[in-house]
Amino acid sequence: MKLGALEAGGTKMVCVLGDENGNIFERVSFPTREPAETMPDMVRFFREKGVEALGVGSFGPLCLNPHAPNYGSITTTPKPGWRDYPLAQTFRQALGVPVEIDTDVNAAALGEALLGAGQGVDTLVYYTVGTGVGGGLYSQGKLHHGLVHPEMGHMILRPHRSDPTPEGFCPYHKGCLEGMAAGPALEKRWGKPARELPPEHIAWKIEAEYLAQMCVNTIVMLSPGRIVLGGGVMHQQQLFPMVRRRTLELLGGYVAAPEIVDHMDSYIVAPGLGDNAGAVGSLMLARRALQ
């Protein structure tokens, strides 16, 4: 199969040519301008490649109710020009091929579940911790949506006692995960980008606390077979052992599954697909659309 995949982001649109096995043959990116400027570039790329189907993992919020008249549309985004934009429908009309759309984090969760770190478990939660924080749930062969798609990045956390900015930086909620733990929150709190903070900086102890609370909340609410942590902040490899250790401490022995207690190193893990999780997952959405 010749499949197309789109990672639709707030700053760039990554267009990928690949196949049903998750192999990536070509990748180009276009800056995210207004739709009238950005869409022709993407349509031209996929049309010239002759894709048989397209999978889209997009920033949101999205309408993912297949019975809604605006299914496949970006809804209340502040991104100029993209509010209420019928993204999936526009691609279907322009390319004349099946199109399946989901959130960017659900696409990454799908890629990791089928071809990455989630192989061998039937339930997986994928988090991206970067410019924002978002989570996707894959369970029993399906991606979870609900009434609206979940916004895991806005769960409320307890502030660390040493956090100089205990309310965080989310414009909507005090003390929410994204406002406390995303890359921009780290930079605002400490006055420099996260990549410039040394491994021994207290920033990482505080960050590990918030990510561990995130993992504990996920375990007690969803009980996934594995938790995958991706995104730019998680390139700081010192975070993984800190998050695993603190997660066990916060669980306090209440959840005693051996997969967690005895095998935490293989329970909270980095993406098996690395930074390709979203692209591969979007190819899997294209495969589903064709099937």
Secondary structure, 3 states (H helix, E strand, C coil): CCEEEEEECCCEEEEEEECCCCCEEEEEEEECCCHHHHHHHHHHHHHHHCCCEEEEEECCCECCCCCCCCCCCECCCCCCCCCCCCHHHHHHHHHCCCEEEEEHHHHHHHHHHHHCCCCCCCEEEEEEECCCEEEEEEECCEECCCCCCCCHHHCECCCCCCCCCCCCCCCCCCCEHHHHHCHHHHHHHHCCCHHHCCCCCHHHHHHHHHHHHHHHHHHHHHCCCEEEEECHHHHCCCHHHHHHHHHHHHHCCCCCCHHHHCCHHHCEECCCCHHHHHHHHHHHHHHHHHC
